[in-house]
Amino acid sequence: MTGMTQGSRTLDGKIAVVMGAGGGVGRTTAERFAEEGARVVAADINLEAVKETVRAIEAAGETGLAVACDVSREDDVAAAIAAAVDQFGRIDIIFNNVGIPTPRLGTILEDHTAEDFQRLVAVNFGGVFNGCKQAVLQFKRQGGGGVILNTGSVAGLVAWGGSVYGATKGAVHQLTRAVAIEGAPFNIRANAICPASMPFTGFFTAGGLPDGDEARAQAAKQAAANHPLGRAITAQDCAEAAVYLVSDRAANITGVLLPIDGGYVAR
């Protein structure tokens, strides 16, 4: 994190809840939100990991609060938002970022177990549903609108990345658009970022692929070859897009599914 001039920061005075802030896109985005002036409630199922995120935020002179949250449990999500309200008086932004891969990347439809399906739906779609619902309830209670940002995927835009995983992300995309329309009369905006291959965030490893520098380098090379711009997608790429979409600079943008994919879906 690097310092910025106070007056130039795009999220000054905002209160942001970031789900999945213990690592990857969530941590990078939580740090960028704080760098841009937001007070950040960093939530994650791994409390120790999210405490590390908050330590980094505070070390840079910004304000953060760590909370434990399993996004597949609505009570946990409600509690995380309540913690933000208790600490800071309201929320302005929620970033529903938690997502998991199929336990075995490359698994075809018929090889998914019922347990695979239920887990993917509960976390990838259920977690976003819980975050959107509880944020909308809070935005309406406090008045003045608010911003929802969800993490979708290129796999929800095209048939790429696994059938069930892609279906959960397609559901996230449709929910995002529906919330955007329903929320518009209340000045509630909802958008989604849709990343392509991100070999450096731990997502591939969670999907059963080998870990280590050599394996990551090979995965990055393959990912870059799939993207017309020739580069793998990074957590920083996602965080920069997130900062814009949740800021007042995007005040008239809602219902957008933004590919962060090096041109992949434009082919």
C-alpha positions in Angstrom: 0.0 0.0 0.0 1.2 3.5 -0.8 0.1 6.8 0.6 -2.0 9.2 -1.4 -3.0 12.8 -0.9 -6.0 12.9 1.3 -8.1 15.2 -0.9 -7.6 13.1 -4.0 -8.9 9.8 -2.6 -12.0 8.4 -4.3 -13.5 6.7 -1.3 -13.0 9.2 1.4 -15.6 8.9 4.1 -17.1 5.6 2.8 -17.6 2.5 4.9 -16.9 -0.7 3.0 -17.5 -4.3 3.9 -15.3 -6.7 1.9 -16.1 -10.4 2.0 -13.2 -12.9 1.5 -10.7 -10.3 2.6 -8.2 -12.8 4.0 -6.4 -13.2 0.7 -6.3 -12.9 -3.1 -8.7 -10.4 -4.7 -10.4 -9.7 -1.4 -7.3 -8.7 0.5 -5.9 -6.7 -2.4 -9.2 -4.9 -2.8 -9.7 -4.2 0.9 -6.2 -2.6 1.0 -7.0 -0.5 -2.1 -10.3 0.6 -0.6 -8.5 1.7 2.5 -5.8 3.4 0.5 -8.6 5.4 -1.3 -9.9 6.6 2.1 -12.6 4.0 3.0 -12.9 2.5 6.5 -12.9 -1.2 5.7 -14.7 -4.1 7.5 -12.7 -7.0 6.3 -14.6 -10.3 6.6 -13.4 -13.9 6.0 -14.1 -17.4 7.2 -10.4 -17.4 8.3 -10.2 -14.8 11.1 -6.4 -15.0 11.4 -6.0 -14.3 7.7 -8.3 -11.3 7.8 -6.6 -10.0 10.9 -3.4 -9.9 8.8 -5.3 -7.8 6.2 -6.4 -5.3 8.8 -2.8 -5.1 10.2 -1.6 -4.1 6.8 -4.4 -1.5 6.5 -3.6 -0.1 9.9 0.2 -0.1 9.2 -0.5 2.2 6.3 -2.3 4.6 8.6 -5.9 3.6 7.6 -8.8 2.1 9.5 -10.0 -1.5 9.4 -12.0 -4.0 11.4 -11.6 -7.8 11.1 -14.6 -10.1 11.5 -15.1 -13.8 11.0 -17.8 -14.6 8.4 -18.9 -17.7 6.6 -20.8 -16.2 3.7 -22.9 -19.3 3.2 -24.5 -18.6 6.5 -26.9 -15.6 6.4 -26.6 -15.0 10.1 -22.9 -14.6 9.7 -23.3 -12.1 6.9 -25.9 -10.1 8.8 -23.6 -10.1 11.8 -20.7 -8.7 9.7 -22.8 -5.9 8.4 -24.1 -5.2 12.0 -20.5 -5.0 13.2 -19.8 -2.4 10.5 -22.8 -0.4 11.5 -22.0 -0.7 15.2 -18.4 0.5 14.6 -18.9 3.2 11.9 -22.7 4.0 12.0 -23.6 2.7 8.5 -22.3 1.0 5.4 -21.9 2.5 1.9 -20.3 -0.4 0.0 -20.3 -4.2 0.1 -18.0 -6.3 -2.0 -19.3 -9.9 -2.2 -16.1 -11.5 -3.3 -16.0 -15.1 -1.8 -15.9 -17.9 -4.4 -14.6 -21.4 -4.5 -13.6 -23.7 -7.4 -14.8 -27.2 -8.0 -12.6 -29.4 -5.8 -11.0 -30.8 -9.0 -10.5 -28.3 -11.7 -11.5 -29.6 -15.1 -14.2 -31.9 -13.6 -17.0 -32.5 -16.2 -20.7 -32.3 -15.3 -21.4 -35.9 -14.7 -18.4 -36.3 -12.4 -19.6 -33.7 -9.9 -21.0 -35.3 -6.8 -24.1 -34.0 -5.1 -21.9 -32.6 -2.4 -19.7 -30.8 -4.9 -22.9 -29.2 -6.3 -24.3 -28.2 -3.0 -21.1 -26.6 -1.8 -20.5 -24.6 -4.9 -24.1 -23.3 -4.9 -24.0 -22.5 -1.2 -20.8 -20.5 -1.3 -20.7 -19.0 -4.8 -24.3 -18.2 -5.2 -25.7 -18.4 -1.7 -22.9 -16.2 -0.4 -23.7 -13.4 -2.9 -27.4 -13.8 -2.3 -26.8 -13.4 1.5 -24.5 -10.4 1.0 -26.9 -8.6 -1.5 -30.0 -9.2 0.7 -28.4 -8.1 3.9 -26.8 -5.0 2.3 -30.1 -4.0 0.7 -31.9 -4.3 4.0 -29.2 -2.1 5.7 -29.2 0.4 2.8 -32.9 0.8 3.1 -32.9 1.1 6.9 -30.3 3.9 6.8 -31.5 5.7 3.6 -29.3 7.4 1.0 -28.6 4.4 -1.2 -25.5 2.2 -1.4 -23.3 0.2 -3.7 -23.1 -3.6 -4.2 -20.2 -5.2 -6.1 -20.2 -8.9 -6.7 -17.4 -11.2 -8.1 -18.7 -13.1 -11.1 -16.5 -14.8 -13.6 -15.8 -15.1 -17.3 -17.0 -18.7 -16.7 -20.5 -17.3 -16.1 -20.4 -15.4 -19.4 -19.2 -18.3 -21.7 -18.9 -22.0 -21.3 -15.5 -22.0 -19.7 -14.1 -23.0 -16.3 -16.4 -25.9 -15.3 -20.1 -26.5 -15.8 -21.3 -26.2 -12.2 -18.9 -23.5 -11.2 -19.9 -21.5 -14.3 -23.6 -22.0 -13.5 -23.1 -20.5 -10.1 -21.4 -17.5 -11.6 -24.1 -17.1 -14.2 -26.6 -17.0 -11.3 -24.5 -14.3 -9.6 -24.6 -12.3 -12.8 -28.4 -12.6 -13.1 -28.9 -11.7 -9.4 -26.6 -8.7 -9.9 -28.7 -7.3 -12.8 -32.0 -8.0 -10.9 -30.7 -6.2 -7.7 -29.6 -3.3 -9.9 -33.1 -2.9 -11.2 -34.9 -3.4 -7.9 -32.4 -1.1 -6.1 -32.4 1.7 -8.6 -35.4 3.6 -7.1 -33.5 3.6 -3.7 -30.2 4.7 -5.3 -28.7 1.3 -4.7 -26.3 0.3 -7.4 -25.2 -3.3 -8.2 -22.4 -4.4 -10.6 -20.1 -7.4 -11.0 -16.6 -7.9 -12.0 -16.0 -11.0 -14.1 -12.3 -12.1 -14.0 -10.7 -14.7 -16.3 -7.8 -16.9 -15.3 -6.0 -15.7 -12.1 -3.1 -18.1 -11.4 -1.5 -16.1 -8.6 -4.4 -15.9 -6.1 -4.5 -19.5 -4.8 -7.6 -20.3 -6.7 -5.9 -22.9 -8.9 -4.4 -24.6 -5.9 -7.7 -24.7 -4.2 -9.0 -26.5 -7.3 -6.4 -29.3 -6.9 -3.6 -28.1 -9.2 0.0 -28.3 -8.0 1.4 -25.5 -5.9 4.8 -23.9 -6.0 6.7 -21.3 -8.1 7.2 -23.6 -11.1 3.5 -24.7 -11.2 2.3 -21.1 -10.9 4.6 -19.9 -13.6 3.3 -22.6 -15.9 -0.3 -21.8 -15.1 0.4 -18.1 -15.7 1.9 -18.9 -19.1 -1.1 -20.9 -20.1 -3.5 -18.3 -18.8 -1.7 -15.5 -20.7 -1.8 -17.5 -23.9 -5.7 -17.6 -23.6 -6.0 -13.8 -23.3 -5.6 -11.6 -26.4 -3.6 -9.0 -24.4 -1.2 -11.8 -23.5 -1.2 -11.4 -19.7 -2.7 -13.4 -16.8 -5.3 -11.6 -14.7 -4.1 -10.4 -11.3 -5.8 -9.5 -8.0 -4.6 -5.9 -8.6 -6.5 -5.8 -11.9 -9.7 -6.7 -10.1 -9.1 -4.3 -7.3 -8.6 -1.3 -9.6 -11.8 -2.1 -11.4 -13.5 -2.5 -8.0 -12.4 0.9 -6.8 -13.9 2.6 -9.8 -17.2 0.7 -9.7 -17.9 1.4 -6.0 -16.9 5.0 -6.2 -19.0 8.1 -7.0 -17.2 8.3 -10.3 -19.4 5.4 -11.4 -22.6 7.0 -10.0 -24.6 6.3 -13.1 -23.3 2.7 -13.7 -25.5 -0.2 -12.5 -26.3 -3.7 -13.7 -22.9 -4.0 -15.5 -21.0 -7.3 -15.7 -17.5 -6.1 -16.4 -15.1 -8.7 -17.9 -11.5 -8.4 -16.6 -10.2 -10.9 -19.0 -7.6 -9.4 -21.3 -10.1 -9.5 -24.2 -11.1 -13.2 -23.8 -14.9 -12.8 -24.3 -14.5 -10.2 -27.0 -13.2 -12.8 -29.5 
